[in-house]
Amino acid sequence: MTLTAENILLLGSIMLFASIIASKTSFKFGIPTLILFLIVGMLAGSEGPGKIYFDDPNIAQFMGVMALTFILFSGGLDTKLESVRPVLKNGLVLSTVGVLITALLVGAFTAYVLNFSIVEGLLLGAIVSSTDAAAVFSILRTRNIGLKGNIRPLLEFESGSNDPMAFFLTISFIELVLHPEASLALLIPKFIKGMVLGALCGYGGGRLMVFIINRINLDVAGLYPVLLISLMFFTFSFTDTIGGNGFLAIYGAGIILGNSNCIHKKSLIKFFDGIAWLMQIVMFLTLGLLVFPSKIIPILGEGILISLFLILIARPVAVFLMLIRARDLNNRKKLFISWVGLRGAAPIVFATYPLIAGIHYADTIFNLVFFISVTSVILQGSTLSLMAKWLHVGVPEKVKRKFPLDLELKEDSKSELIELDIPENATAVGKKIVELKLPKSALIVLIHRHDKYVTPGGETQIEANDHLLILTDKKDLRPKVFETFGIQLD
């Protein structure tokens, strides 16, 4: 079937609806949602029942870059500076030198396995060298995986900030493949310029967004998201036009805006969270349409070898080398960080650049990258919870959020919402709230008991298996609160 103006909306709406319905049931079978989006796209493609012929890498690249812009910006909005500061050093080395080490190792192995030239091998290594922000954000957040210490902010910051390095390496090795006489050393100043301009434009773009949103007075509140979209695309395209890294700029702008005080901030964050999900679906559907499954079958053996090398050797080596001085991260935590090296749509989008550039073996590289990304999301994405439990890096169930309420404190608030389960052996079981020696600044807000919500009073008795929501005006009262109820805080 050929796409036309008459049927594109109909087919698009059906595919979008099918993807959302598929994601509804994905968790029952432990299948990452993003893979289902790809499968829907492949089924709708020319070799699937849908018979939609799509073979235009330029359109796929445009859709992918636009989607990544929304995803990175939304990820930046959700990134809290207070959680990033402790992991900033580790995150930066992972997203730069760590990406380079991964690219070099995978590139050398690829050149050996496929009998490619070293530069062609390094090109594939560069394309799959970064973890994918869409995959990491969606799987960690939708699976509600609680992680100890600073593991989660480190993983999210790394995945949001390492695409610029992978993009630079990809473009650089394409240049070296096309012009063998060129020197990699000549590309270093270009890299420094791109990163510096990207960081500066990201900071300036974020500040500009805050200034305009707070100063402009729009009569229609619904226009604020539209205004922010225009500013987001301007930041990305302006940075790219002057030679900066647009991906770094847009992620940085999101961080600046997300950590500043501006009107309609909560609604804007929710809006972009929804748009980011839409962009993920559209991106994976488009890439699913672009791939031809029959072309993947001949490279399955090599694809499995490269994928396993990336997951089991290259990524762990890069992580352990970069975090060798991270004293707050033991070997179990480093191993888990290695396992969350998810590849997803970003590498597939980057794989369209060799296709458009007319690189020799570009078709093989694209199919290999597609296979590697799919196996990574399936193998690693579906086992994150299991690995967190096995490596003992997960947060105990009793301290994970369970209340289905939209409770949110201000950014600069010193208060904290604490949730805890009351086990049967807790000393507080059978006692009235008035009998508990809770800190004076702690208040039990709500009790979830037997599928009902109870408004607590002084005479309310604590029962086993109660789930409590407690508000404190100090963030360091968590240990005292747990001690009051006779619960050990792991």
For each residue, the residues with C-beta under 8 A, 3 or more apart:
1: 7 11 50 51 52 53
2: 52 53
3: 7 8 11 52 53 54
4: 7 8
5: 8
6:
7: 1 3 4 10 11
8: 3 4 5 11 12
9: 12 13
10: 7 13 14
11: 1 3 7 8 14 15 44 50 52
12: 8 9 15 16
13: 9 10 16 17
14: 10 11 17 18
15: 11 12 18 19 40 41 44 285
16: 12 13 19 20 281 282 285
17: 13 14 20 21
18: 14 15 21 22 40
19: 15 16 22 23 36 37 40 281 284 285
20: 16 17 23 24 281
21: 17 18 24 25
22: 18 19 25 26 33 36 37 39 40
23: 19 20 26 33 36 37
24: 20 21
25: 21 22 28 29
26: 22 23 29 31 32 33 36
27: 30 31 33 142 143
28: 25
29: 25 26
30: 27 382
31: 26 27 35 36 378 382
32: 26 35 36 135 138 139 377 378 381 382
33: 22 23 26 27 36 37 138 142
34: 37 38 134 135 138 139 280 284 344 345 377 381
35: 31 32 38 39 374 377 378 381
36: 19 22 23 26 31 32 33 39 40
37: 19 22 23 33 34 40 41 280 281 284 285 288
38: 34 35 41 42 284 285 287 288 374
39: 22 35 36 42 43 288
40: 15 18 19 22 36 37 43 44 285 288
41: 15 37 38 44 45 284 285 286 287 288 289
42: 38 39 45 47 48 288 289 291 293
43: 39 40 48 49 50 288
44: 11 15 40 41 48 49 50 52 285 288 289
45: 41 42 48 50 52 53 54 288 289 290 291 292
46: 51 52 53 54 55 292
47: 42 292 293 294
48: 42 43 44 45 51
49: 43 44
50: 1 11 43 44 45
51: 1 46 48
52: 1 2 3 11 44 45 46 289
53: 1 2 3 45 46
54: 3 45 46 59 60 286 289 290
55: 46 290
56: 59 60 290
57: 60 61 290 352 355 356 366
58: 61 62 352 356
59: 54 56 62 63 286
60: 54 56 57 63 64 286 287 289 290 349 352
61: 57 58 64 65 349 352 353 356
62: 58 59 65 66
63: 59 60 66 67 282 283 286
64: 60 61 67 68 283 286 287 345 346 348 349 352
65: 61 62 68 69 349
66: 62 63 69 70 279
67: 63 64 70 71 134 279 280 282 283 345
68: 64 65 71 72 133 134 163 247 279 283 345 346 349
69: 65 66 72 73 232 233 236 246 247 250
70: 66 67 73 74 232 272 275 276 279
71: 67 68 74 75 133 134 137 276 279 280
72: 68 69 75 76 133 160 163 247 250 251 254
73: 69 70 76 77 232 250 251 253 254 272 276
74: 70 71 77 78 137 254 269 272 273 275 276
75: 71 72 78 79 133 137 156 159 160 251 254 276
76: 72 73 79 160 250 251 252 253 254 255 256 257 258
77: 73 74 254 255 257 258 268 269 272 273
78: 74 75 137 156 258 269 273
79: 75 76 83 84 153 156 157 160 254 255 258 259
80: 83 84 153 258 259 411
81: 84 85 255 259
82: 85
83: 79 80 86 87 150 153
84: 79 80 81 87 88 91 153 157 255
85: 81 82 88
86: 83 150 153
87: 83 84 90 91 150 153 154 157
88: 84 85 91 92 157
89: 92 93
90: 87 93 94 154 322 323 326 329
91: 84 87 88 94 95 154 157 158 161
92: 88 89 95 96 161
93: 89 90 96 97 98 322 323
94: 90 91 97 98 99 154 158 162 318 319 322 323
95: 91 92 98 99 130 157 158 161 162 164 165
96: 92 93 99 100 162 165
97: 93 94 100 101 322
98: 93 94 95 101 102 158 162 318 319 321 322
99: 94 95 96 102 103 129 130 162 165 166 169 318
100: 96 97 103 104 129 165 169
101: 97 98 104 105 314 317 318 321 322
102: 98 99 105 106 125 128 129 130 310 314 315 318 341
103: 99 100 106 107 122 125 126 129 166 169
104: 100 101 107 108 122 125
105: 101 102 108 109 125 309 313 314 317 318
106: 102 103 109 110 124 125 128 129 306 309 310 314
107: 103 104 110 111 118 121 122 123 124 125 126
108: 104 105 111 112 118 121 122 125
109: 105 106 112 113 121 125 306 309 314
110: 106 107 113 114 116 121 124 125 306
111: 107 108 114 115 116 117 118 120 121 122
112: 108 109 115 121
113: 109 110 302 305 306
114: 110 111 121 302 364
115: 111 112
116: 110 111 120 121 124 361
117: 111 120 121
118: 107 108 111 121 122
119: 122 123 173 176 177 180
120: 111 116 117 123 124 177 359 360 361 365
121: 107 108 109 110 111 112 114 116 117 118 124 125
122: 103 104 107 108 111 118 119 125 126 169 173
123: 107 119 120 126 127 170 173 174 177 354 359 365
124: 106 107 110 116 120 121 127 128 306 365 368 369
125: 102 103 104 105 106 107 108 109 110 121 122 128 129
126: 103 107 122 123 129 166 169 170 172 173 350
127: 123 124 166 170 347 350 351 354 365 369
128: 102 106 124 125 310 343 347 369 372 373
129: 99 100 102 103 106 125 126 162 165 166 169
130: 95 99 102 159 162 163 165 166 346 347
131: 135 136 155 158 159 162 340 341 342 343
132: 135 136 159 342 343 344 345 346 347 373
133: 68 71 72 75 136 137 159 160 163 346
134: 34 67 68 71 137 138 276 280 283 344 345 346
135: 32 34 131 132 138 139 159 342 343 344 345 376 377 381
136: 131 132 133 139 140 155 156 159 340 342
137: 71 74 75 78 133 134 140 141 156 159 160 276
138: 32 33 34 134 135 141 142 277 280
139: 32 34 135 136 142 143 145 342 377 381 384
140: 136 137 143 145 152 155 156 340 384
141: 137 138 144
142: 27 33 138 139
143: 27 139 140 384 385
144: 141 400 401
145: 139 140 152 384 385 388 394
146: 394 395 396 399 400
147: 151 152 155 336 388 393 394 395
148: 151 333 393 394 395
149: 328 329 333
150: 83 86 87 153 154 328
151: 147 148 154 155 329 333 336 337 393
152: 140 145 147 155 156
153: 79 80 83 84 86 87 150 156 157
154: 87 90 91 94 150 151 157 158 337
155: 131 136 140 147 151 152 158 159 337 340
156: 75 78 79 136 137 140 152 153 159 160
157: 79 84 87 88 91 95 153 154 160 161
158: 91 94 95 98 131 154 155 161 162
159: 75 130 131 132 133 135 136 137 155 156 162 342
160: 72 75 76 79 133 137 156 157 163 251
161: 91 92 95 157 158 164 248 251
162: 94 95 96 98 99 129 130 131 158 159 165 166
163: 68 72 130 133 160 166 167 247 251 346
164: 95 161 167 168 194 195 198 245 247 248
165: 95 96 99 100 129 130 162 168 169
166: 99 103 126 127 129 130 162 163 169 170 346 347 350
167: 163 164 170 171 245 247 350
168: 164 165 171 172 190 191 194 195 245
169: 99 100 103 122 126 129 165 166 172 173
170: 123 126 127 166 167 173 174 350 353
171: 167 168 174 175 353
172: 126 168 169 175 176 184 187 190 191
173: 119 122 123 126 169 170 176 177
174: 123 170 171 177 178 353 354 357 359
175: 171 172 178 179 182 187
176: 119 172 173 179 180 182 184
177: 119 120 123 173 174 180 354 359 360
178: 174 175 357 359
179: 175 176 182
180: 119 176 177
181:
182: 175 176 179 186 187
183: 186 187
184: 172 176 187 188
185: 188
186: 182 183 189 190
187: 172 175 182 183 184 190 191
188: 184 185 191 192
189: 186 192 193
190: 168 172 186 187 193 194 243
191: 168 172 187 188 194 195
192: 188 189 195 196
193: 189 190 196 197 243 244
194: 164 168 190 191 197 198 243 244 245 248
195: 164 168 191 192 198 199 245 248
196: 192 193 199 200 244
197: 193 194 200 201 239 242 243 244 245 249
198: 164 194 195 201 202 239 244 245 246 247 248 249 252
199: 195 196 202 203 248 249 252
200: 196 197 203 204 244
201: 197 198 204 205 235 238 239 242 244 249 252 253
202: 198 199 205 206 235 239 248 249 250 251 252 253 255 256
203: 199 200 206 207 252 253 256
204: 200 201 207 208
205: 201 202 208 209 231 234 235 238 239 249 250 252 253 256
206: 202 203 209 210 252 253 254 255 256 257 260
207: 203 204 210 211 256
208: 204 205 211 212 231 235
209: 205 206 212 213 228 231 232 235 253 256 257 262
210: 206 207 213 214 256 257 260 261 262
211: 207 208 214 215
212: 208 209 215 216 227 231
213: 209 210 216 224 227 228 262 263 264 268
214: 210 211 262 263
215: 211 212
216: 212 213 227
217:
218: 221 223 224 227
219: 223
220: 223
221: 218 224 264 267
222: 225 226
223: 218 219 220 226 227
224: 213 218 221 227 228 263 264 267 268
225: 222 228 229 267 268 271 272
226: 222 223 229 230
227: 212 213 216 218 223 224 230 231
228: 209 213 224 225 231 232 268 272
229: 225 226 232 233
230: 226 227 233 234
231: 205 208 209 212 227 228 234 235
232: 69 70 73 209 228 229 235 236 250 253
233: 69 229 230 236 237
234: 205 230 231 237 238
235: 201 202 205 208 209 231 232 238 239 246 249 250 253
236: 69 232 233 239 240 246 247 249 250
237: 233 234 240 241 246
238: 201 205 234 235 241 242
239: 197 198 201 202 205 235 236 242 244 245 246 248 249 250
240: 236 237 243 244 245 246
241: 237 238
242: 197 201 238 239
243: 190 193 194 197 240
244: 193 194 196 197 198 200 201 239 240 248 249
245: 164 167 168 194 195 197 198 239 240 248 249
246: 69 198 235 236 237 239 240 249 250
247: 68 69 72 163 164 167 198 236 250 251
248: 161 164 194 195 198 199 202 239 244 245 251 252
249: 197 198 199 201 202 205 235 236 239 244 245 246 252 253
250: 69 72 73 76 202 205 232 235 236 239 246 247 253 254
251: 72 73 75 76 160 161 163 202 247 248 254 255
252: 76 198 199 201 202 203 205 206 248 249 255 256
253: 73 76 201 202 203 205 206 209 232 235 249 250 256 257
254: 72 73 74 75 76 77 79 206 250 251 257 258
255: 76 77 79 81 84 202 206 251 252 258 259
256: 76 202 203 205 206 207 209 210 252 253 259 260
257: 76 77 206 209 210 253 254 260 262
258: 76 77 78 79 80 254 255 269
259: 79 80 81 255 256 411
260: 206 210 256 257
261: 210 265 411
262: 209 210 213 214 257 265 268
263: 213 214 224
264: 213 221 224 267 268
265: 261 262 268 269
266: 269 270 408
267: 221 224 225 264 270 271
268: 77 213 224 225 228 262 264 265 271 272
269: 74 77 78 258 265 266 272 273
270: 266 267 273 274
271: 225 267 268 274 275
272: 70 73 74 77 225 228 268 269 275 276
273: 74 77 78 269 270 276 277
274: 270 271 277 278
275: 70 74 271 272 278 279
276: 70 71 73 74 75 134 137 272 273 279 280
277: 138 273 274 280 281
278: 274 275 281 282
279: 66 67 68 70 71 275 276 282 283
280: 34 37 67 71 134 138 276 277 283 284 345
281: 16 19 20 37 277 278 284 285
282: 16 63 67 278 279 285 286
283: 63 64 67 68 134 279 280 286 287 345 349
284: 19 34 37 38 41 280 281 287 288 345
285: 15 16 19 37 38 40 41 44 281 282 288 289
286: 41 54 59 60 63 64 282 283 289 290
287: 38 41 60 64 283 284 290 291 345 348 349 370
288: 37 38 39 40 41 42 43 44 45 284 285 291
289: 41 42 44 45 52 54 60 285 286
290: 45 54 55 56 57 60 286 287 352
291: 42 45 287 288 295 296 366 367 370
292: 45 46 47 295 296
293: 42 47 296 297
294: 47 297
295: 291 292 298 299 363 367
296: 291 292 293 299 300 303 367 370 371
297: 293 294 300
298: 295
299: 295 296 302 303 364 367 368 371
300: 296 297 303 304 371
301: 304 305
302: 113 114 299 305 306 368
303: 296 299 300 306 307 367 368 371 372 375
304: 300 301 307 308 375
305: 113 301 302 308 309
306: 106 109 110 113 124 302 303 309 310 368 372
307: 303 304 310 311 371 372 375 376
308: 304 305 311 312
309: 105 106 109 305 306 312 313 314
310: 102 106 128 306 307 313 314 315 341 343 372 376
311: 307 308 314 315 339 341 376 379 380
312: 308 309 315 316
313: 105 309 310 316 317
314: 101 102 105 106 109 309 310 311 317 318
315: 102 310 311 312 318 319 338 341
316: 312 313 319 320 334 335 338
317: 101 105 313 314 320 321
318: 94 98 99 101 102 105 314 315 321 322
319: 94 98 315 316 322 323 334 337 338 341
320: 316 317 323 324 334 338
321: 98 101 317 318 324
322: 90 93 94 97 98 101 318 319
323: 90 93 94 319 320 326 329 334 337
324: 320 321
325:
326: 90 323 329 334
327:
328: 149 150
329: 90 149 151 323 326 333 334 337
330: 333 334
331: 334 335
332: 335 336 391 392 393
333: 148 149 151 329 330 336 337 391 393
334: 316 319 320 323 326 329 330 331 337 338
335: 316 331 332 338 339 391
336: 147 151 332 333 339 340 387 388 391 393
337: 151 154 155 319 323 329 333 334 340 341
338: 315 316 319 320 334 335 341
339: 311 335 336 380 383 384 387
340: 131 136 140 155 336 337 380 384
341: 102 131 310 311 315 319 337 338 376 380
342: 131 132 135 136 139 159 376 377 380 381
343: 128 131 132 135 310 346 347 372 373 376 377
344: 34 132 134 135 347 348 373 376 377
345: 34 64 67 68 132 134 135 280 283 284 287 348 349 373
346: 64 68 130 132 133 134 163 166 343 349 350
347: 127 128 130 132 166 343 344 350 351 369 372 373
348: 64 287 344 345 351 352 366 369 370 373
349: 60 61 64 65 68 283 287 345 346 352
350: 126 127 166 167 170 346 347 353 369
351: 127 347 348 354 355 365 366 369 370
352: 57 58 60 61 64 290 348 349 355 356 366
353: 61 170 171 174 350 356 357
354: 123 127 174 177 351 357 359 362 365 366
355: 57 351 352 358 359 362 363 366
356: 57 58 61 352 353
357: 174 178 353 354 362
358: 355 362
359: 120 123 174 177 178 354 355 362 365
360: 120 177
361: 116 120 364 365
362: 354 355 357 358 359 365 366
363: 295 355 366 367
364: 114 299 361 367 368
365: 120 123 124 127 351 354 359 361 362 368 369
366: 57 291 348 351 352 354 355 362 363 369 370
367: 291 295 296 299 303 363 364 370 371
368: 124 299 302 303 306 364 365 371 372
369: 124 127 128 347 348 350 351 365 366 372 373
370: 287 291 296 348 351 366 367 373 374
371: 296 299 300 303 307 367 368 374 375
372: 128 303 306 307 310 343 347 368 369 375 376
373: 128 132 343 344 345 347 348 369 370 376 377
374: 35 38 370 371 377 378
375: 303 304 307 371 372 378 379
376: 135 307 310 311 341 342 343 344 372 373 379 380 381
377: 32 34 35 135 139 342 343 344 373 374 380 381
378: 31 32 35 374 375 381 382
379: 311 375 376 382 383
380: 311 339 340 341 342 376 377 383 384
381: 32 34 35 135 139 342 376 377 378 384
382: 30 31 32 378 379
383: 339 379 380 386 387
384: 139 140 143 145 339 340 380 381 387 388
385: 143 145 388 389 394
386: 383 389 390
387: 336 339 383 384 390 391
388: 145 147 336 384 385 391 393 394
389: 385 386 392 394
390: 386 387
391: 332 333 335 336 387 388
392: 332 389
393: 147 148 151 332 333 336 388
394: 145 146 147 148 385 388 389
395: 146 147 148 399 400
396: 146 399 400 490
397: 400 421
398: 420 421 423 487
399: 146 395 396 418 419 420 489
400: 144 146 395 396 397 419
401: 144 419
402: 419 448 467
403: 407 419 446 448 467 469
404:
405: 469
406:
407: 403 417 469
408: 266
409: 413 415 416 417
410: 413
411: 80 259 261
412:
413: 409 410
414: 473 474 475
415: 409 471 472 473 474 475
416: 409 471 472 474 475 477 478
417: 407 409 445 469 470 471
418: 399 469 470 471 472 477 478 481
419: 399 400 401 402 403 467 468 469 470
420: 398 399 467 468 470 481 482 485 487
421: 397 398 465 466 467 468
422: 426 428 429 462 463 464 465 466 467 468 485 487
423: 398 426 464 465 487
424: 429 464 465
425: 429 486
426: 422 423 429 462 464 485 486 487
427: 431 485 486
428: 422 431 436 462 484 485 486
429: 422 424 425 426 462 463 464
430: 461 462 463
431: 427 428 435 436 461 462
432: 435 436 458 459 460 461 462
433: 436 438 444 456 457 458 459 460 461 462
434: 458 459
435: 431 432
436: 428 431 432 433 462 484 485
437: 484
438: 433 442 443 444 481 484
439: 442 472 477 480 481 484
440:
441: 472 473 474 477
442: 438 439 470 471 472 477 480 481 484
443: 438 470 471 472
444: 433 438 447 456 468 469 470
445: 417 456 469 470 471
446: 403 453 454 455 456 468 469
447: 444 453 454 455 456 460 466 467 468 469
448: 402 403 452 453 454 466 467 468 469
449: 452 453 454 463 465 466 467
450:
451:
452: 448 449
453: 446 447 448 449
454: 446 447 448 449 460
455: 446 447
456: 433 444 445 446 447 460
457: 433 460
458: 432 433 434
459: 432 433 434
460: 432 433 447 454 456 457
461: 430 431 432 433
462: 422 426 428 429 430 431 432 433 436 466 485
463: 422 429 430 449 466
464: 422 423 424 426 429
465: 421 422 423 424 449
466: 421 422 447 448 449 462 463
467: 402 403 419 420 421 422 447 448 449
468: 419 420 421 422 444 446 447 448
469: 403 405 407 417 418 419 444 445 446 447 448
470: 417 418 419 420 442 443 444 445 481
471: 415 416 417 418 442 443 445
472: 415 416 418 439 441 442 443 475 477 478 481
473: 414 415 441
474: 414 415 416 441 477
475: 414 415 416 472 478
476: 479
477: 416 418 439 441 442 472 474 480 481
478: 416 418 472 475 481 482 489
479: 476 482 483 489
480: 439 442 477 483 484
481: 418 420 438 439 442 470 472 477 478 484 485
482: 420 478 479 485 487 488 489
483: 479 480 486 487
484: 428 436 437 438 439 442 480 481
485: 420 422 426 427 428 436 462 481 482
486: 425 426 427 428 483
487: 398 420 422 423 426 482 483
488: 482
489: 399 478 479 482
490: 396
